């Protein structure tokens, strides 16, 4: 009897177990369906950003934007994904679209300093340096302890310096030359900005007492990382019927808080009219003062340069102060002391000085015209290398820089120098630069 009852209950137990197993599978399936989208979403989150960077590195902007737009369609309220879209537009040079995208994002989320910094980058590349610095300042205020924000703002300040103070003379110009200026400034390290800057041009010095000198030069500045920059340049000279040429190389290390240091040297075929070899170093440090006072900041530069000629050794020390004023005006003062030692003479020190005022003249979208005027005075024995003799001089001049695209510009300068012994020199030059 018991066996019969047990046998009768077995089908019921099997049915109960079957129903339990079916319920277990249903629960597992439902759980998989509920967890599936999140699990699948995690993997693309790790992959789509890599793909966007890959396409951006190869400048395939359409595919990069296609991937970002797919992610936006999946999460339309995610401002971080929209920030990726704005960044790709910035890299692609579609700056008005990038500006609009960042502004729309900041209407929703105003607490993220990276988004403010992205908008500042767009302003900078559009040439709106005042807006760029104000926006970058706001990013720093949101998180003042982030060193990368401070460093990027410093790069923007340097970029502002490069656009405001038209550094118009050739990179081959000697520091003793009262119209010379630092032209080694490289492209910004801001994400998406060009990393290379190529410039070439010519200079001519016409004398009232000697044949003209002519130079042709080319320079390439490469921003390898936010910290390291290199510069290489080649120059060809025609001096008094003789030809000469040299190669100049330098490397710059930039560090937040303490500034930048540059070291370099030069060598080439001197033919008795240019140095056989050169060596130099430079220290650069900036001080922020205010955003709304007459003096916004000061940049201080100290450098030494050694020249070894066949018949002379020259050492120059240079001290430069650049004062940043409202509306992108800058005023700079430079002092140079030259120590000359010729084979037939003793050691001699001679000073010279230069002051320059640079102002923006006009601005149309990405086009910008800036200009400067300068005055220099000094005495030197350095000219004995060109068999001219020692002299004192006063120099008057000015220059223009026209940026006709975000990455291309032309510069021109001219100067007149009145020397003792009723001698005069007229100098002028033209150059073209492109960043990529």
C-alpha positions in Angstrom: 0.0 0.0 0.0 2.8 2.4 0.9 4.6 1.5 -2.3 1.5 2.1 -4.3 1.1 5.6 -2.8 4.8 6.4 -3.3 4.6 5.4 -6.9 1.5 7.5 -7.4 3.3 10.6 -5.8 6.4 10.3 -8.1 4.8 11.9 -11.1 3.7 14.8 -8.9 7.2 15.2 -7.5 8.7 15.2 -11.0 6.1 17.8 -12.1 6.9 19.9 -9.1 10.7 19.7 -9.8 10.2 20.4 -13.5 8.2 23.5 -12.6 10.9 24.6 -10.1 13.6 24.1 -12.7 11.6 26.0 -15.3 11.1 28.9 -12.8 14.8 28.9 -12.1 15.6 29.2 -15.8 13.0 32.0 -16.1 14.6 33.9 -13.2 18.1 33.4 -14.7 16.8 34.6 -18.1 15.2 37.7 -16.5 18.3 38.4 -14.5 20.4 38.1 -17.7 18.1 40.5 -19.5 18.2 43.0 -16.7 22.0 42.8 -16.3 22.8 42.4 -19.9 22.5 46.0 -21.0 24.7 47.2 -18.1 27.3 44.5 -18.7 27.3 45.3 -22.4 27.4 49.0 -21.7 30.5 48.6 -19.5 32.6 47.0 -22.3 31.8 49.7 -24.9 32.6 52.4 -22.3 36.1 51.0 -22.2 36.3 50.6 -26.0 34.5 53.5 -27.7 36.8 56.2 -26.2 39.8 54.3 -27.4 38.3 54.1 -30.9 37.6 57.9 -30.8 41.2 58.6 -29.9 42.4 56.2 -32.7 40.3 57.9 -35.3 41.3 61.4 -34.0 45.0 60.5 -34.1 44.6 59.6 -37.8 42.4 62.7 -38.4 39.4 60.7 -39.4 37.0 63.1 -37.8 33.9 61.7 -39.4 34.3 58.3 -37.9 35.3 59.8 -34.5 32.1 61.9 -34.5 30.0 58.9 -35.6 31.1 56.8 -32.6 30.5 59.7 -30.2 27.1 60.4 -31.7 26.2 56.7 -31.3 27.0 57.0 -27.6 25.0 60.2 -27.2 22.0 58.5 -28.8 22.3 55.8 -26.1 22.7 58.3 -23.3 21.4 61.7 -24.4 21.7 63.3 -21.0 25.3 62.4 -20.4 27.3 65.7 -20.5 30.6 63.8 -20.4 29.9 62.1 -23.7 28.8 65.4 -25.2 32.1 66.9 -23.9 33.9 64.3 -26.0 32.0 65.5 -29.1 33.0 69.1 -28.3 36.6 68.0 -28.0 36.6 66.1 -31.3 35.2 69.2 -33.0 38.0 71.2 -31.4 40.6 68.8 -32.7 39.0 68.9 -36.1 39.2 72.7 -36.2 35.4 73.1 -36.3 35.7 75.8 -33.7 32.4 77.6 -33.9 30.6 74.2 -33.6 32.8 73.3 -30.6 32.2 76.6 -28.9 28.4 76.1 -29.3 28.6 72.5 -28.0 30.7 73.5 -24.9 28.3 76.4 -24.1 25.3 74.1 -24.3 27.0 71.6 -22.0 27.8 74.3 -19.5 24.2 75.4 -19.3 23.6 71.9 -17.8 26.8 71.3 -15.8 28.8 74.3 -14.6 30.8 72.5 -11.9 33.3 70.5 -14.1 36.6 72.5 -14.6 37.5 70.3 -17.6 34.5 71.5 -19.5 35.4 75.1 -18.8 39.0 74.4 -19.8 37.7 72.9 -23.1 35.8 76.1 -23.9 38.9 78.1 -23.0 40.9 76.1 -25.5 38.4 76.9 -28.2 38.5 80.6 -27.4 42.3 80.5 -27.6 42.4 78.9 -31.0 39.8 81.4 -32.2 42.2 84.2 -31.1 40.0 85.4 -28.3 42.7 85.4 -25.8 41.0 87.5 -23.1 38.0 85.2 -23.1 40.3 82.2 -23.0 42.1 83.4 -20.0 39.0 84.4 -18.1 37.4 80.9 -18.8 40.6 79.1 -17.8 40.8 81.2 -14.6 37.2 80.0 -13.8 38.4 76.4 -14.3 41.3 76.9 -11.9 38.9 78.5 -9.3 36.7 75.4 -9.4 39.7 73.2 -8.5 42.7 75.2 -7.5 44.7 72.2 -6.4 44.9 70.6 -9.8 48.4 71.1 -11.2 47.3 70.2 -14.8 44.8 73.1 -14.8 47.5 75.5 -13.6 49.9 74.3 -16.2 47.4 74.6 -19.1 46.5 78.1 -18.0 50.2 78.9 -18.0 50.5 77.6 -21.6 47.5 79.8 -22.5 49.3 82.8 -21.0 52.4 82.0 -23.0 50.3 81.6 -26.2 48.8 85.0 -25.4 52.3 86.4 -25.2 53.2 84.9 -28.5 50.1 86.5 -30.2 50.3 89.8 -28.5 54.0 90.5 -28.7 54.8 90.1 -32.4 58.2 88.5 -32.3 59.1 89.6 -35.8 62.8 89.3 -36.2 64.7 86.3 -37.5 65.8 83.5 -35.1 69.4 83.9 -36.3 69.6 87.5 -34.9 72.3 87.9 -32.3 71.2 89.1 -28.8 73.6 92.0 -29.1 71.6 93.2 -32.2 69.3 95.9 -30.8 66.4 94.8 -33.0 66.7 91.1 -32.2 64.0 89.2 -30.3 63.3 85.7 -29.1 61.5 83.7 -31.9 61.8 80.3 -30.5 58.3 80.2 -29.0 56.6 77.0 -30.0 53.1 75.7 -30.4 50.9 75.4 -27.5 50.7 72.0 -25.7 46.9 72.5 -25.2 45.1 69.3 -26.3 44.2 69.5 -29.9 46.6 72.3 -30.7 49.2 72.0 -33.4 52.5 70.4 -32.2 54.8 71.7 -34.9 55.6 75.3 -36.0 57.5 75.8 -39.3 58.7 79.3 -40.2 61.0 80.6 -42.9 62.0 84.0 -44.1 64.7 86.4 -45.1 66.5 89.5 -43.7 68.5 92.3 -45.2 70.8 94.9 -43.7 71.7 97.8 -46.0 74.6 100.1 -44.9 75.6 103.6 -46.0 79.3 102.6 -45.9 79.4 98.9 -47.0 77.7 96.3 -49.2 74.4 94.8 -47.9 74.2 91.7 -45.8 71.5 89.1 -46.6 70.2 86.1 -44.7 67.8 83.3 -45.4 66.6 81.0 -42.6 64.2 78.3 -41.7 63.2 77.0 -38.2 61.1 74.1 -36.9 59.8 74.1 -33.3 58.3 70.7 -32.1 56.2 70.3 -28.9 56.8 66.7 -28.0 55.1 66.8 -24.6 53.7 69.5 -22.4 57.1 69.6 -20.8 59.6 69.2 -23.6 60.1 71.3 -26.7 62.9 71.3 -29.3 63.9 73.8 -31.9 66.1 73.4 -35.0 67.1 76.1 -37.4 69.3 76.6 -40.4 70.6 79.9 -41.8 72.5 81.0 -44.9 74.4 84.3 -45.0 75.9 86.5 -47.6 78.3 88.9 -46.0 80.6 91.1 -48.0 80.7 88.7 -51.0 81.3 85.7 -48.7 78.8 82.9 -48.1 78.4 81.2 -44.7 75.8 79.0 -43.0 75.1 77.4 -39.6 72.8 75.1 -37.8 71.2 75.9 -34.4 69.5 73.5 -32.1 67.9 73.9 -28.6 65.8 72.0 -26.1 63.4 73.5 -23.6 62.1 72.0 -20.4 58.9 73.6 -19.0 57.7 73.0 -15.4 54.7 74.5 -13.6 55.5 76.9 -10.9 59.2 77.4 -11.7 59.1 78.2 -15.4 61.2 77.0 -18.3 64.9 76.5 -19.0 66.4 76.3 -22.5 69.9 75.1 -23.6 71.3 75.0 -27.1 74.2 75.6 -29.4 75.2 76.2 -33.0 77.9 75.3 -35.5 78.5 75.6 -39.2 80.6 76.9 -42.0 81.7 80.3 -40.7 84.0 81.5 -43.5 85.3 84.1 -41.1 82.1 86.2 -41.0 79.9 84.4 -38.5 80.8 82.4 -35.3 82.4 79.0 -35.6 80.4 77.7 -32.7 77.9 79.0 -30.2 76.3 77.9 -26.9 73.5 79.5 -24.9 71.0 79.0 -22.1 67.9 80.9 -20.9 65.7 80.9 -17.8 62.1 82.1 -18.1 59.6 82.7 -15.3 56.2 84.4 -15.2 54.3 86.0 -12.4 50.6 86.5 -12.4 49.5 89.7 -10.7 45.8 90.4 -11.5 43.1 90.0 -14.1 41.5 93.4 -13.6 44.4 95.7 -12.7 46.6 97.7 -15.2 49.4 95.2 -14.9 48.2 91.6 -15.5 51.5 89.9 -15.1 55.3 90.1 -15.6 57.6 87.6 -17.4 61.3 87.7 -16.5 63.9 86.1 -18.8 67.6 85.8 -18.2 70.1 84.3 -20.7 73.7 84.0 -21.6 75.2 83.4 -25.0 78.7 82.5 -26.0 80.1 83.1 -29.5 83.5 81.7 -30.7 84.9 83.4 -33.8 88.2 82.7 -35.5 89.6 85.9 -34.0 87.3 86.7 -31.1 85.4 85.4 -28.1 82.1 87.1 -27.2 79.8 86.6 -24.2 76.5 88.3 -23.9 74.2 88.4 -20.9 70.6 89.4 -21.4 67.8 90.4 -19.0 64.3 90.9 -20.3 61.1 91.9 -18.5 57.8 91.6 -20.3 54.8 93.5 -18.7 51.3 92.2 -19.7 48.8 95.0 -19.9 45.0 95.1 -20.5 43.6 94.4 -24.0 46.6 92.2 -25.0 49.1 95.1 -24.9 52.6 94.3 -23.8 55.6 96.4 -22.9 59.1 94.8 -22.8 62.5 96.1 -21.7 65.7 94.3 -22.6 69.2 94.9 -21.3 72.3 93.3 -22.9 75.9 93.4 -21.7 78.5 92.2 -24.2 82.0 91.0 -23.2 84.4 91.2 -26.2 87.8 89.7 -26.3 89.7 90.0 -29.6 93.1 88.6 -30.3 94.7 92.0 -30.6 92.8 93.8 -27.8 91.9 93.4 -24.2 88.6 92.4 -22.6 85.9 95.0 -22.9 82.3 95.3 -21.7 79.6 97.3 -23.6 75.9 97.7 -22.8 72.8 98.1 -25.0 69.1 98.3 -24.3 65.8 97.9 -26.1 62.2 98.8 -25.3 59.2 97.7 -27.3 55.4 98.3 -27.1 53.2 95.7 -28.8 49.4 96.3 -29.5 46.6 94.5 -31.3 45.4 96.6 -34.3 42.4 94.7 -35.7 40.6 91.4 -35.3 38.2 89.6 -37.7 37.1 86.1 -36.6 40.4 84.1 -36.9 42.2 86.9 -38.6 44.3 89.2 -36.5 46.7 92.1 -37.1 49.2 93.1 -34.4 52.0 95.6 -34.5 54.9 97.0 -32.4 57.2 99.9 -32.2 60.6 99.8 -30.6 63.6 101.9 -29.7 67.1 100.7 -28.9 70.4 102.4 -27.8 73.8 101.1 -27.2 77.6 101.0 -27.8 79.6 98.0 -28.9 83.0 96.7 -30.1 81.2 93.6 -31.4 81.1 95.0 -34.9 84.9 94.6 -35.2 84.1 91.1 -36.3 82.7 92.6 -39.5 85.6 95.0 -39.7 83.4 98.0 -39.0 84.9 99.2 -35.8 83.4 100.2 -32.5 80.4 102.6 -32.5 77.4 103.9 -30.6 73.9 103.8 -32.1 70.2 104.6 -31.8 67.7 102.4 -33.6 64.0 103.1 -34.4 61.7 100.5 -35.9 58.5 98.6 -35.9 56.8 95.6 -37.3 53.5 93.9 -38.2 52.1 90.4 -37.9 49.0 89.3 -39.8 47.5 86.0 -38.8 45.2 85.1 -41.7 44.1 81.7 -40.5 44.3 80.0 -37.1 47.5 78.3 -38.1 49.2 80.7 -40.6 50.7 84.1 -40.4 53.1 86.5 -42.1 55.3 89.0 -40.3 57.3 92.0 -41.5 59.6 94.5 -39.8 61.8 97.5 -40.6 64.4 99.5 -38.6 66.7 102.4 -39.1 69.9 102.7 -37.1 71.9 105.9 -36.8 75.6 105.3 -35.9 78.5 107.5 -34.9 80.9 108.6 -37.6 77.8 109.6 -39.6 77.0 106.0 -40.6 73.6 104.4 -40.9 72.0 101.0 -41.3 68.5 100.1 -42.6 67.1 96.7 -41.9 64.0 94.8 -43.0 62.7 91.3 -43.1 59.7 89.1 -44.0 58.7 85.7 -42.8 55.9 83.1 -43.1 54.9 80.7 -40.4 52.6 77.7 -40.3 51.6 75.4 -37.4 50.4 71.8 -37.9 
